[in-house]
Amino acid sequence: MILIQQVHVYAPQDLGIKDVLLAGTKIERIADHMEIAGAEIIDGRGKSLTPGFIDQHVHITGGGGEGSFHTKAPEVKLSELLKGGITTVLGLLGTDGFSRNVENLVAKAKALKEEGISAYTLTGSYTYPSVTLSGDIKKDIMFIDEMLGVKLAISDHRSSQITLAELNHIASDARVAGMLSGKPGFVTLHMGDDHAALSMVRESVNTTTIPITSFRPTHVNRNPYLYEESLGFLEMGGYIDLTCALPGDDPCAEFVKQALDRGIDTRRMTISSDGQGSYSDYDEDGNLTKIGVASVAAMLEEFQIMVRQYHFPMELALTYMTSNVAEALAIQNLKGYLKAGWDADALLFDEQLELDSVFAKGRQMMKNHEVLIKGTFE
């Protein structure tokens, strides 16, 4: 048992100064004061305790490859996730669903679970027909425990340029499989820079009974036109996902602020890192001009920017990486909150809002800014 005493708790709502007891893999109790014989005591005075971050867009087996084989990004390491405050990760494929596959994606998720954090996956990649493990989207989602939905790319020169009927078919398959297995069963849509943007998704919502929440567009802050469309999608009742900023780009805080300034409800807005994925630029002829690898530490940096530079209240800034994501992934009864009975996934921040300690399922993985538990071969 671990007893964190007199810490400022953001659950993510501000609970004030509390004692928090972690027992086994769960949060046992949150109270004004506790004395627990035999518990390991952590002094939380002057520090803040928050839910662990949930990153729903990480290329855990590595992304990239658009500049040929030598540009394939490496797979993620456990220590990198922990340094970024990530206690729950959702892994997915990207452009390359050929030299990488759903089998090794699921295997990597299982490895991360064995090493101590929580991990989920999506089937599919950029392409249509979707790459799968079982040969069928529905079977993947229904029978693979880690599988929550399917990935697809639209409005991008690297996508399969699918038709409306094909989009409807994928969304219906994902939704039905989710219903049959008690999972969210959604379609994560990699959004490119094509001017078509979300037009096909809007047409699907307007002409079928597929719920708008079945579609989860991501990278929506990649250009002004797409972001403007995505705000309309959000107001219609959909989810949208912002991708952490690259050096020189506007931080996610700027886009969140724009939505809030317009009075838009942002409870279905989330932030993810696109960690271990490649970021790339192309010239007018479609030739690759720049490629790099995104960091899984980006969500932590975005959170710090929100609070330090944009002066967002902690309880608001946290929602985009914790409770909003948990609700979107339908794991809100396990993750995203600090509550008795929920998984003991928590982050301890010092007075400067630097990450001091990480707890995943009740196990201390990071202490005094140093990672304690590393991946098997680190």
N, C-alpha and C positions, 0 to 999 in steps of 0.2 A: 504493500500500500504506500502511496505517496500523498502527503498532505502539504498542499501549497497554502501558506498562511498569509493573511492580510494583503492580498493582491487585489488590484483593481480589475474587476471582471467585466469583460465585454462579451456578451453571450450570443450574438453580437450586440444586443441591446445593453445599455449601461446598467449594470447591477450594483455598482459601487464597490466598496471594499468588502471582500468576503474571504472565507477559507474554502478551499476546494479539495475534496478527497477523491483520489483516483484509486480504484480497487480492481485488480485484474485488468480486463480490457475496457472497463466502463467507468464513467463518472458516477461515483456512489452517492455523493451529497455535496451541495453547495449551501453554506450557512454563514452566519455572522462570525461564529467562532466555534472551533472544535478542538477537543483533546482526544487523540486516538493513540492508545498504547501500541507500540511496535511499529508505527508508521514512520517512513522516512520523511523528515521535515525539510521543506524548502521555504526559505524566507522570501516572501513576495513583496515586501515593503518597497514602495517606490517603483514597482513594476506593473505591467499590464498583462493579463491573461486573455487570450482570444481563441476562437476555434481554429483548428488547422486549416490551411488553405486547400481548396479543391481545384485542381487544374484539369479542366475537361478537354484539353487539346495539346497533347504531348506526343511527339513521334518517338516513343520509347525504344523502338528498334532502329531509330535513325531515319531522317528524311533526306530530301535533296536528290542529287543525281542528274539534275537537268543539264549539267555541264560535262556529262559522261561519267564513267565509272569512278574516277578519282575524286569526284565531288559528292560522293555518298557520305552523308553525315554519320557520325558514330552513334551507337545506342546510348541511352541515358544511364548515368550511374546513380545508385542510391544516395550517395553523399551529396550529389548535386541537387537532388530533389529536396533533401533535408535542409540544406543551406538556404534554399528558396522558401522554406516554410511549408512545403507541400507534403501533406500526410495522406492525401487521396489523389490518385492520378487516373485519368482516362486516356488510354493509348489508342492511336489510330495510324493508318497508313496515309500516304500522300500520293504524289505523282507516280511513284514507283511501287506498283502492286505486282511486280514481276520478279525482280531479284529479292524482294521482300514479300512475305505472304502473311496471311491471317494466322497460319500455324505458328510461325515464330513470334508473331505479335502476342498471341494468347500465352505462349510459353514464357515470354518476357514478363507479362503481367503476373503470371503465377510465381515467377522468380521474385519479383518485387514484393509480392504478398508473403512469401516465405522469409524474405529478408526483413519484414516488419511493418510495411505500410499497406494501405488498401489500394487496390488497382482494378480497373474495369477496362473494357475495350469496345471498339466498334468493328463490325465487319465492313467489307467494301474498301474502296480507295477512291481515286479520282474517276475511275472508268465505269462504263456500262457496256455489257453486263457486269454486275458487281463480282469482284473476286470474293470467294467465301472459303470457309473451312469444310463445310459439309456438302457444298454444292447448291445450297439453297439459303437465301437470306433468312427465311422464316425459321428454318431448323437451327441456324447459327444462334439467333436471338433466343429461341425457346430452350435449347438444350445446353448451351455453353454458359456456365454460371456468370462469367465475367462480361458477357456480351449484352450491351444495353440498346444498341441501335445500329445504324448503317451510315457509312460515309459516302459522299458523292460530290463531284465538282460540277458547277454550272457557271455560265457567263465567264468562261476562261478559255484561252486558246489551248490549254492543256487538257481540257475536259473532253468528253465524248460527244458533245453537242447533242444532247438527248432531246427527245420530243416531249411534249406535254403528256402524252399517253404513257411514255416510259417513266416519267417522273411520278405520275399518279400510281403506276404499278408498284414502284419501289416504296413509296410512302404507305400504300395500302398494306403491302407485305409486312413492313416494319411495324405498323400499327397493330395489325391482327396478331402478329407474333408476340408483341408486347402485352396485349390483352390476355393471351393464352398463358403467359408465363409470369404475369405480375410485374412487368418491367415497363419503362416509359416508351420503348419502341419508336424512336424518332429517327429523322434523317438529318445528320449534320451536313450542311451544304457549304463546301468551300466556295467562297465567292471571289470571282476574278474581276478584272477591270472592264469587261465588255459592257457596252452601254445598255444592253438588255437588263442588266442588274437583276432585280427581283420580279420582273414582269411575269415570268412563267409561273413562279410560286404564287403570285397574286391571282393569276388566272386559275390555277388549281384550286385555291381556296374559294374563289368566286363561282366556280362551275361544278364543284363536287362537294360531298359532305365530309371530306377528309378534314379533321380539325387543324386549325392554323398552328397549334402547338406541336403538330407532327413535324414541322419544318424548323430547323435550327440554323439559320444563316450565320456564318462566322467570317471574320476579317472584314466586318462591315464598315470599319473606319479607314479602309485603305484608300478611299477617294471621296471627295465631297458629295458627288452625285449619289453614290451608293449609300453613304451615311444618311443623307436626307430621305432616301427611299426607306431605309431601315427604320428610321424614326416613325414613319407612317405605319410600317409593319408592326412596330411595337405598340402603337396606339390602337391597332386593330385587335390586339390581344396575343400577338406572337412573341416569341423569345428572340433576342439578338445577342450576339457574342462579339465583344471587342477584342482585338488582338493587341498585346502589349507593344508599346512603341519601340521602334528601332532608333539608334542614335540619330539625332537631327530631326526626328518626326515629333509631332505633337503627342504628349502623353495621353493616356486614356482619360485622365482627369479632365482634360479640356473637352472631350466629347461628352462625358457624363454631365459636366457643367452646362453644356449647351442644351441637353435634354431637360435638366432640372430648371434652367432659366425659362424654358418654354412651358413649364408646368406639366411635363410628361411624367407619368408614373414609371419609375425605373426598376420596379421589383422583378421584372422579367429581363433585365439587362445583366449580362455577366461579362467577366474578363478572363481571358486565358492567355497562356504564354506562346503557344505554337513552338514550345521548346524542342530542340534537336531537329527542327524543321529548317529548311533552307529559306533564306530571303534572297530574292533575285530581281534584277532589273534587265529589261530587254530594250533593244533599239527599235526603230520604226519598222525594220524588216524582220523583227522577231528573233534577232540574234541575242544570245545571252551576253550581257556586258558586266554583270556583277553577281557574285554569289557569296553567301555567308551562312553561319549557323546561329539560330536564335537560342537564347539562354533561358533555362527554366527558373533562373533567379529573377526574371523580369516582373513577375507578379508582385513579389516582395518590394521591388523598386517602385512599381506603380502605386502600391499601397502607401509607401513612405512619401511619395510625391503628393498624393491626395491629401494627406494629413499635414505635412510640413509646408508645402508650397501653396496648395489650394485651400488649406484650412478647412477641409471637410471634417465633420465630427467623426471620431473613430468608429462609432456605431453605424454610421452610414457607409464610410469607406469600406469597412469589412464585408458588407453584404454582397458586394460584387465578386468576392473571392470565396465566400463561405455560404451563407444561408440562401442567397439567390441561386447559386449553383446546385446546392443540395435539393432545392425544390425542383429545379429543372431536370435533374437526374432521377427524381423520385426516390432519393435516399435521405429525405429530411427527417426520418425517424431514427436515423443512425448518425448522420453527419451534419456539419454546417452550423451546429449550435452547441453551446455548453449547457447541458441540462442533465439532471440525474437520470441515469438509464441510457444515455447516449454514449457512443464510442468515445473513449478518452483520448481524443485527438486534440492537442492544444499547443499553442505557441506562447512563450513567455518573452515579452519585450522589456528592455531596460528603459530608463528614463529618456534616453536619446532616440527611442523607437528603433533601436538596433535589436536584431533577433538574438536572444540570449540562450533560450532552450526550446527544444522540440520534444513533444510527447506524441507517440503514435500507438493507439490502442493500449494506453497505460504504461508503455515502456519509454523511458527517457532515452532519446536517440541523439540529442545534442545538449550540451551543458556548458555554460560559461563561454558561449560563442564557438565552441569546438565540437565537431561531430564525434560522437562516441561509437556509433554503429555504422560501419561501412559495408559496401557490397562485398559479396563473397570473394571476388578476385581483385578488389581495390588494394 
